[in-house]
Amino acid sequence: MKSKYMNFRACMMLFLTTFVTVNTFAQSAKSTKLDGIAAVIGDQIVLESDVERDYILSKQQGLQVADKCEFLNDILMEKMLIDRAKHDTLISVSQDEVTRSLNAQIEDFKQRGGGEENVLKFFGFRTMAEMKNEMKYIVEDNIFSRRKREMLVSGLDATPEEVRTFFEKNKTELPDVKEEITLSHIILYPEVSEENEQKIIDELKGIKQEIEEGASFATKAILYSEDPGSANNGGQYLKVQRGKMVKEFDAVAFNLEEGEISDPFKTEYGYHIIKLDKRRGQELDLRHILVTLKPTEDEMAKTTEKLDSIRVLINEGKMTFKDAAIRFSDDKFTKYNEGNLMSPQTGEDRFEKINLPLGEFSAVTGVGEGELSTVFVDDYQNKKVVRLMRVNRIYPEHKVNYEDDYYRIKQFAIRYKEQDVLVDWVKKQVPDSFIKIGEDYKSCQFPINWEKK
C-alpha cells in the first residue's frame, strides 16, 4: 500500500472521528472486547482493541479498508504525540482542564444519546462516576495529543487553488455527504417566580452557614452544585482570570478576601456562592456552588404558550422569524443573527441531521425547508428552556462536490498537509524512542520504519 494513500486515509479518519456519534462510538467500543497488546511506544501501550475499533469505524464511514496495518500506524503516530507531549516542559494539562473537558464530553453524549440512563446503558457502565473514571485518562491523553499537534502544525492553511487541486486528485476517495440542514431557533427562558427564586437563595444561605460552622465547601459542592464543569471536583476552578467567567461572577469573585465566602448572587446560569481560596494578583483559585433555577410546570406551560403565540404570528406572516428572534429570543449568541445556529467545532452553519442532539432531531424530523417546528421543551446549555426551530435549508445526501462542500474539502486538504508534517516529525523521533511491534503486525509494510530496521 502506498504511504501517500495511508496519509490521506489517516487525515480523513482524524476529521471524521471528530464528529462520530455516540451510537457509532458505543457500537465500536462494544464490539472490541479484546485485550491483546498490539504495540508499545515509549510509555504508551496500543491495545488490539484500539486497532479493531478504528478498523470498524473506518468501514462504517464507508472508507476503503485493506488491512489493519494502516490503523496501527496511525495509532502509533498518535501515541508518539502523547508520549512526547508528556515529556515536553512547555506543555501542561491541569486536572481542572481535564475535568471540564470530560464533563463537556459527557454532556454531549447525554444530549445525543437521550439522557444519562441511555448513555450508561449503551456504554455498559453502572454509574456515571464509573464512566467518568474510565474516560478521564482518554480525555487527558487527547488534550496532550492536541497540544503537541497544534505546536507542530500551527499556521497551516490551504489556498483555494490547493483545495481545488486536492479535490480533483482525491474526489473518488472522499466519503459521501450525509443529509445536512441549516437551522435557526428562538429560545425562551421560563420566568421563575420571586418565591421560587427565594427558595434557592435560602438554600444557598443555609449551605454557606454550614460551611462557616465547619463543613467542607468541597463536599457541599459535590453534593449540591449543578455546575457540570466543577461539581465533581469540589467546585474548584484554578487560575481564574478576569473575563474568563461572566461579568457578575467576576464582580463578586475579585472583591472577595482569601477564605471569604460570598452571599448568594445571580448570573444567567442560576445562583452561586463563591469561596476564594488563593489570590495571585489578578489570578484566583476559588470554589463555587451553583444551583440552577427550576421552573415549575405552570411556569413552563406559560412560557410554552407564549412561544406558541409567537409561532402563530410568524406562520401568519405578521412577523418575520428574524424580527421575532431579535425581539423575544433569550439566546444572546443568536438573537441578532436571525437565530442562526453555528457549529462550535467547524464555525459552519450546516449540521448532519443524524448527529443532532435528540431533542433537535425529533423537533425537525418531517419539517420542510422554511418551515417551523412545533414548540418544545429542551435542555440547552444546562438549562431548561422552551425552543422553536426553523429549518432554513436541507442538503440531501450526495456525493461530495466542490461547489456545495468547499469548507469540508478544505478541512480535508489542511489535514492532508498536517499529516505530511506529522509524518516527517515522527520519523525524526523514532531513532530515540523505545518501540515494540506485536507479532501479529511484524509483516506490515508501514510507511514509517517503526522498528528501525
Stockholm file with secondary structure:
# STOCKHOLM 1.0

chainA/1-453         MKSKYMNFRACMMLFLTTFVTVNTFAQSAKSTKLDGIAAVIGDQIVLESDVERDYILSKQQGLQVADKCEFLNDILMEKMLIDRAKHDTLISVSQDEVTRSLNAQIEDFKQRGGGEENVLKFFGFRTMAEMKNEMKYIVEDNIFSRRKREMLVSGLDATPEEVRTFFEKNKTELPDVKEEITLSHIILYPEVSEENEQKIIDELKGIKQEIEEGASFATKAILYSEDPGSANNGGQYLKVQRGKMVKEFDAVAFNLEEGEISDPFKTEYGYHIIKLDKRRGQELDLRHILVTLKPTEDEMAKTTEKLDSIRVLINEGKMTFKDAAIRFSDDKFTKYNEGNLMSPQTGEDRFEKINLPLGEFSAVTGVGEGELSTVFVDDYQNKKVVRLMRVNRIYPEHKVNYEDDYYRIKQFAIRYKEQDVLVDWVKKQVPDSFIKIGEDYKSCQFPINWEKK
#=GR chainA/1-453 SS CCHHHHHHHHHHHHHHHTTCCHHHHHHHHHTCCCCCEEEEETTEEEEHHHHHHHHHHHHHTTCCCCCSHHHHHHHHHHHHHHHHHHTCTTCCCCHHHHHHHHHHHHHHHHHHHTSHHHHHHHHTCSSHHHHHHHHHHHHHHHHHHHHHHHHHHTTCCCCHHHHHHHHHHHTTTSCCBCCEEEEEEEEECCCCCHHHHHHHHHHHHHHHHHHHTTCCHHHHHHHHCCCTTTGGGTTEEEEEETTSSCHHHHHHHTTCCTTCBCCCEEETTEEEEEEEEEEETTEEEEEEEEECCCCCHHHHHHHHHHHHHHHHHHHTTSSCHHHHHHHHCCCTTTGGGTTBCCCTTTSCSEEEGGGSCHHHHHHHTTCCTTCBCCCEEEEETTEEEEEEEEEEEEECSBCCCTTTCHHHHHHHHHHHHHHHHHHHHHHHHGGGSCEEECGGGTTCCCSSCTTCC
#=GC SS_cons         CCHHHHHHHHHHHHHHHTTCCHHHHHHHHHTCCCCCEEEEETTEEEEHHHHHHHHHHHHHTTCCCCCSHHHHHHHHHHHHHHHHHHTCTTCCCCHHHHHHHHHHHHHHHHHHHTSHHHHHHHHTCSSHHHHHHHHHHHHHHHHHHHHHHHHHHTTCCCCHHHHHHHHHHHTTTSCCBCCEEEEEEEEECCCCCHHHHHHHHHHHHHHHHHHHTTCCHHHHHHHHCCCTTTGGGTTEEEEEETTSSCHHHHHHHTTCCTTCBCCCEEETTEEEEEEEEEEETTEEEEEEEEECCCCCHHHHHHHHHHHHHHHHHHHTTSSCHHHHHHHHCCCTTTGGGTTBCCCTTTSCSEEEGGGSCHHHHHHHTTCCTTCBCCCEEEEETTEEEEEEEEEEEEECSBCCCTTTCHHHHHHHHHHHHHHHHHHHHHHHHGGGSCEEECGGGTTCCCSSCTTCC
//
